[in-house]
Amino acid sequence: MKRTVEPKVLYFGTPVVLISSLNPDGTTNLAPMSSAWWLGYTAMLGMGTSAQTVKNLVERPEIVLNLIDPDMVAALDRIALLTGSREMSDAKRARGYRYEPDKFAAAGLTREPSELSDLHSVVESPINLEGRIEAINEIGGPDSHLCSLEMKVERVRVREDLLMSNDRYIDPLRWDPLIMKFTEYFAGGSPAYASSLARGWQMPPMPIAVGSGD
Ligand SMILES: Cc1cc2nc3c(=O)[nH]c(=O)nc-3n(C[C@H](O)[C@H](O)[C@H](O)COP(=O)(O)O)c2cc1C
């Protein structure tokens, strides 16, 4: 038997990514997101338009995608409910968001220069994808405040132990992306950490114990 339902979210499981984008003052903003997929050397990203990241990318197309290893989950969760934008929607405020201009410091992550732009990449990320936004389109209608961003990947930097066969492949057995499934974190198919995003969204708690920084 199946039932026709209207779930609050349709987040079936996608990799968590930290986006580096350039703030107006030249500093790097970091933003966790997970509506991301790749086709060839194009990355498609889905973001709410109120994010500082989108405001930055509309003006300055340089971008780095820092992919997330499960070892980084505590650091990532520390900035789950932070925004680089001083203005915030009521919905975001109600979910517990706060303004934070330095998310590297807030997360406890380390900066490194990028090769193609003035952006900082994340040292702890085993994979950094540098490139540019080539198109931004509204999605879901004018009231959704959502957009898709099309990124051209121009530089791929990968930790050596994840590489196989003449550096042309990333080893799928060794690369274990942190996955966000219905606002909860998963690694290797198992729950990985207590998710602040899930708390913000008031998701029903999972009936198992998972670690957290609390
Ligand atoms: C694990 C995780 C996944 C997220 N995925 C997305 C996403 O795919 N799209 C989006 O717009 N926001 C997503 N968010 C929320 C953003 O992080 C949030 O909008 C934040 O304000 C962005 O930072 P910024 O305002 O400094 O750009 C996610 C948050 C977390 C913790």
The ligand as an SDF file (V2000), in Angstrom:
LIG
                    3D

 31 33  0  0  0  0  0  0  0  0999 V2000
   23.6610   20.4180    5.9970 C   0  0  0  0  0  0  0  0  0  0  0  0
   23.0200   21.6590    5.4450 C   0  0  0  0  0  0  0  0  0  0  0  0
   22.5260   21.6670    4.1720 C   0  0  0  0  0  0  0  0  0  0  0  0
   21.9280   22.8180    3.6390 C   0  0  0  0  0  0  0  0  0  0  0  0
   21.4950   22.8010    2.3400 N   0  0  0  0  0  0  0  0  0  0  0  0
   21.0510   23.9480    1.7770 C   0  0  0  0  0  0  0  0  0  0  0  0
   20.7280   23.9860    0.4060 C   0  0  0  0  0  0  0  0  0  0  0  0
   20.8920   23.0050   -0.3200 O   0  0  0  0  0  0  0  0  0  0  0  0
   20.2680   25.1650   -0.1120 N   0  0  0  0  0  0  0  0  0  0  0  0
   20.1200   26.2840    0.6640 C   0  0  0  0  0  0  0  0  0  0  0  0
   19.7140   27.3250    0.1700 O   0  0  0  0  0  0  0  0  0  0  0  0
   20.4250   26.2590    1.9790 N   0  0  0  0  0  0  0  0  0  0  0  0
   20.8880   25.1250    2.5460 C   0  0  0  0  0  0  0  0  0  0  0  0
   21.2310   25.1250    3.8720 N   0  0  0  0  0  0  0  0  0  0  0  0
   21.0060   26.3420    4.6580 C   0  0  0  0  0  0  0  0  0  0  0  0
   22.1040   27.3870    4.4310 C   0  0  0  0  0  0  0  0  0  0  0  0
   23.2940   26.9530    5.0550 O   0  0  0  0  0  0  0  0  0  0  0  0
   21.6270   28.7460    4.9820 C   0  0  0  0  0  0  0  0  0  0  0  0
   20.7260   29.3020    4.0520 O   0  0  0  0  0  0  0  0  0  0  0  0
   22.7180   29.7350    5.3190 C   0  0  0  0  0  0  0  0  0  0  0  0
   22.1070   30.9470    5.7360 O   0  0  0  0  0  0  0  0  0  0  0  0
   23.6190   30.0410    4.1470 C   0  0  0  0  0  0  0  0  0  0  0  0
   24.6510   30.8690    4.6120 O   0  0  0  0  0  0  0  0  0  0  0  0
   24.8010   32.3510    4.0490 P   0  0  0  0  0  0  0  0  0  0  0  0
   23.5070   33.0830    4.3490 O   0  0  0  0  0  0  0  0  0  0  0  0
   25.9660   32.9260    4.8150 O   0  0  0  0  0  0  0  0  0  0  0  0
   25.0430   32.2330    2.5960 O   0  0  0  0  0  0  0  0  0  0  0  0
   21.8010   23.9840    4.4350 C   0  0  0  0  0  0  0  0  0  0  0  0
   22.2990   23.9670    5.7430 C   0  0  0  0  0  0  0  0  0  0  0  0
   22.9030   22.8350    6.2470 C   0  0  0  0  0  0  0  0  0  0  0  0
   23.4470   22.8500    7.6510 C   0  0  0  0  0  0  0  0  0  0  0  0
  1  2  1  0
  2  3  1  0
  2 30  2  0
  3  4  2  0
  4  5  1  0
  4 28  1  0
  5  6  2  0
  6  7  1  0
  6 13  1  0
  7  8  2  0
  7  9  1  0
  9 10  1  0
 10 11  2  0
 10 12  1  0
 12 13  2  0
 13 14  1  0
 14 15  1  0
 14 28  1  0
 15 16  1  0
 16 17  1  0
 16 18  1  0
 18 19  1  0
 18 20  1  0
 20 21  1  0
 20 22  1  0
 22 23  1  0
 23 24  1  0
 24 25  2  0
 24 26  1  0
 24 27  1  0
 28 29  2  0
 29 30  1  0
 30 31  1  0
M  END
$$$$
